[in-house]
Amino acid sequence: MDPSESQSLLMQVIRLLSATGENDQREKEKIKLERSYRETDARVDKYVNKYADTFEESMKAYSDAMSRVSETLEKIRDVRSQLSSCRVKLRYKHDELRRLWEESQEHETMCKILNDIQELKDVNDELLGGK
């Protein structure tokens, strides 16, 4: 029974009870309403019992899913924090690597200069030795 039907039925009962002053008619309507309410109550109980297990399973699945989502969000926060920490450490390492690379360039330049000096000495020795 949809809400408009129940409203219509209720209005009909109110009109009937207002219009009749007879107790017999009122008693019949009361019995009829009580029976209708019992039937409705029984139908509601039937549907509740029929779908209670499914509803409980759905709620459990929803609860499990929300729990997993919460755990995942916490893990994501941890990973972001660790990633941020790694970025800072990499920045320090980057600066250190740049410094070491610059030092290696200086050493290469010094080695080249020393090799050039050695070659000049060798040339000078050949020139002096060849006299």
Solvent accessible surface area in square Angstrom, and as a share of the most:
residue,aa,sasa,rsa
1,M,130,0.58
2,D,70,0.36
3,P,102,0.64
4,S,72,0.47
5,E,96,0.43
6,S,47,0.30
7,Q,120,0.53
8,S,69,0.45
9,L,56,0.28
10,L,88,0.44
11,M,98,0.44
12,Q,108,0.48
13,V,8,0.05
14,I,86,0.44
15,R,148,0.54
16,L,55,0.27
17,L,55,0.27
18,S,90,0.58
19,A,87,0.67
20,T,33,0.19
21,G,65,0.63
22,E,115,0.52
23,N,117,0.60
24,D,105,0.54
25,Q,50,0.22
26,R,105,0.38
27,E,87,0.39
28,K,131,0.56
29,E,15,0.07
30,K,105,0.45
31,I,88,0.44
32,K,104,0.44
33,L,35,0.17
34,E,73,0.33
35,R,116,0.43
36,S,30,0.20
37,Y,135,0.51
38,R,145,0.53
39,E,91,0.41
40,T,55,0.32
41,D,82,0.43
42,A,60,0.46
43,R,105,0.38
44,V,77,0.44
45,D,72,0.38
46,K,120,0.51
47,Y,111,0.42
48,V,88,0.50
49,N,110,0.56
50,K,118,0.50
51,Y,113,0.43
52,A,33,0.25
53,D,96,0.50
54,T,76,0.44
55,F,129,0.54
56,E,113,0.51
57,E,117,0.52
58,S,59,0.38
59,M,95,0.42
60,K,132,0.56
61,A,61,0.47
62,Y,129,0.49
63,S,65,0.42
64,D,54,0.28
65,A,42,0.32
66,M,89,0.40
67,S,54,0.35
68,R,150,0.55
69,V,74,0.43
70,S,65,0.42
71,E,97,0.43
72,T,71,0.41
73,L,85,0.42
74,E,89,0.40
75,K,134,0.57
76,I,71,0.36
77,R,135,0.49
78,D,71,0.37
79,V,90,0.52
80,R,165,0.60
81,S,72,0.47
82,Q,116,0.52
83,L,90,0.45
84,S,57,0.37
85,S,49,0.32
86,C,65,0.39
87,R,142,0.52
88,V,68,0.39
89,K,128,0.54
90,L,118,0.58
91,R,152,0.55
92,Y,151,0.57
93,K,114,0.48
94,H,98,0.44
95,D,82,0.42
96,E,75,0.34
97,L,115,0.57
98,R,127,0.47
99,R,119,0.44
100,L,79,0.39
101,W,146,0.51
102,E,83,0.37
103,E,63,0.28
104,S,45,0.29
105,Q,70,0.31
106,E,106,0.47
107,H,98,0.44
108,E,109,0.49
109,T,74,0.43
110,M,101,0.45
111,C,72,0.43
112,K,136,0.58
113,I,89,0.45
114,L,114,0.57
115,N,89,0.46
116,D,65,0.34
117,I,78,0.40
118,Q,96,0.43
119,E,106,0.48
120,L,125,0.62
121,K,116,0.49
122,D,65,0.33
123,V,78,0.45
124,N,76,0.39
125,D,91,0.47
126,E,127,0.57
127,L,121,0.60
128,L,111,0.55
129,G,66,0.64
130,G,66,0.64
131,K,196,0.83
